[in-house]
Amino acid sequence: MMFLLFKRSLMGMKRLSAHQLRCRSALLTALLSAMTVIQPITAIAESHSDTMHESTVTVMVRAVSAPSPELSLQYPQAVRLEQVLTNAAHHWRKTVTTLNQPSLAANFTEGHHFIAIQESPLITELVHQLSTKLNTIANSNDDNAILAQLLLLQMKNQQFAARKKIELDLDRVRLRSALNPLLSGEYQLLLSSRPNSVWVFGAYGEHTLPYHSDYELSDYIATITLSAQNSHSNKSTAWVIAPDGTIERVDYAYWNNAHYQPALGSTIIIGSSDQSEPWQALEREFVELISMSSPSW
């Protein structure tokens, strides 16, 4: 319609006075200006589309047990954790039934891992920084040189990921809005089956021990054969990582025993007797990374 008016206006210009030409020129300018506003509107629509694309959510779901199929949950926009957990539970039950593999049952909620793929570079950098610090100590005459070597070796045996330490029990997430965050980005949900072990890292080496419901922390440590390599180990306090990633420091010696019973699937880390701030900071970094490593069960 605007183009037709534009064409007719041009054809009629030859029959107009100077004053009329000026008026018609102003009209044509207004028409042309009206036509140009279409482009910015299109650009805004494209920008909105890009924003929507950036807020899409992808969650890859698989069991820790191998071999395991992998499900892909995709959402066109930001989604609540409750929705993701509901969909994951539904589709995973169907998968386990179809494959007739009860061993893949995700029955250990506290051991599930929810990983933010977009934060992987940060974890890679943290691993690099800690490895550099431990390497420096391992190649020195420091009393913790042997322990630093052990920690480096144990780090090499792990796969670290940006684990989000959030509640993954669906019933609890439903009941408390504070536990039901809005998600956007790319994630991986690792589903755990109930283990029958606890794990030990640190000064006494790397061990997998059978779980005993009546065992205290001191009982597990007592089952490990001590060697000259741990002459500088902490013999009164240890780190304990619960299956959900919660970290505690626990006293276990006869004179300060807290009578702490590690939960099924816990990880025990024996550190150094060196209580200096620099070394304790390194230990804490190591423990934090182990709490974000892929589960072994």
PEUR-V27230 format. One record per backbone hydrogen bond with DSSP energy under -1.0 kcal/mol. NH is the residue of the N-H (numbers start at 1). CO is the residue of the C=O. E is the energy in kcal/mol with one decimal. If there is no record, write none. Layout:
nh co e
NH CO E
NH CO E
This chain:
nh co e
5 1 -2.2
6 2 -2.3
7 3 -2.2
8 4 -2.6
9 5 -2.3
10 6 -1.7
11 7 -1.9
12 8 -1.7
15 12 -1.0
16 13 -1.6
21 17 -2.6
22 18 -2.1
23 19 -2.0
24 20 -3.0
25 21 -2.7
26 22 -2.0
27 23 -2.0
28 24 -2.5
29 25 -2.3
30 26 -2.0
31 27 -2.3
32 28 -2.7
33 29 -2.3
34 30 -2.2
35 31 -1.7
36 32 -1.4
38 35 -1.1
41 37 -1.3
42 38 -1.9
43 39 -2.4
44 40 -2.4
45 41 -2.0
46 42 -2.2
47 43 -2.5
48 44 -2.4
49 45 -2.0
50 46 -2.1
51 47 -2.1
52 48 -2.2
53 49 -2.0
54 50 -2.2
55 51 -1.2
56 53 -1.3
57 75 -2.2
58 185 -2.1
59 73 -2.9
60 187 -2.3
61 71 -3.0
62 189 -2.1
64 191 -2.6
71 61 -3.2
73 59 -2.9
75 57 -2.8
79 183 -1.9
81 181 -1.9
84 80 -1.6
85 81 -2.7
86 82 -2.4
87 83 -2.5
88 84 -2.8
89 85 -2.4
90 86 -2.1
91 87 -2.6
92 88 -2.3
93 89 -2.0
94 90 -1.6
95 91 -2.0
96 92 -2.7
97 93 -2.1
98 94 -2.6
99 95 -2.6
100 96 -1.0
101 96 -1.6
104 101 -2.1
105 102 -2.0
107 105 -1.6
108 192 -2.0
111 108 -2.0
112 109 -1.8
113 190 -2.0
115 188 -3.2
116 162 -2.5
117 186 -1.7
119 116 -1.5
120 117 -1.9
123 119 -1.3
124 120 -2.4
125 121 -2.0
126 122 -2.1
127 123 -2.5
128 124 -2.0
129 125 -2.5
130 126 -2.4
131 127 -2.4
132 128 -2.1
133 129 -1.9
134 130 -2.7
135 131 -2.4
136 132 -1.8
137 133 -1.6
138 134 -3.0
139 135 -1.6
140 137 -1.8
145 142 -2.0
148 144 -2.8
149 145 -1.9
150 146 -2.1
151 147 -2.6
152 148 -2.2
153 149 -2.2
154 150 -2.4
155 151 -2.2
156 152 -1.8
158 155 -1.6
161 292 -1.6
163 161 -2.2
164 114 -3.8
166 164 -2.2
173 169 -2.3
174 170 -2.2
175 171 -1.6
176 172 -1.5
179 176 -1.6
180 177 -1.7
183 79 -3.5
185 56 -1.5
187 58 -3.1
188 115 -2.0
189 60 -3.1
190 113 -3.0
191 62 -2.7
198 209 -2.4
199 266 -2.3
200 207 -2.6
201 268 -2.8
203 270 -2.5
205 202 -1.9
207 200 -2.2
209 198 -2.8
211 196 -2.3
215 212 -1.7
217 260 -2.8
220 216 -1.5
221 217 -2.0
222 218 -1.9
224 221 -1.3
230 227 -1.6
231 228 -1.3
233 230 -2.0
234 271 -2.2
238 250 -2.5
239 269 -2.8
240 248 -2.8
241 267 -3.2
242 246 -2.8
245 242 -2.5
248 240 -2.1
250 238 -3.2
252 236 -2.8
253 236 -1.0
258 251 -2.1
265 197 -1.6
266 263 -1.8
267 241 -2.3
268 199 -3.8
269 239 -2.8
270 201 -2.4
273 232 -3.4
280 276 -2.5
281 277 -2.0
282 278 -1.6
283 279 -2.6
284 280 -2.2
285 281 -1.9
286 282 -2.3
287 283 -2.7
288 284 -2.6
289 285 -2.2
290 286 -2.5
291 287 -2.0
292 289 -1.3
293 290 -1.4
294 159 -2.6
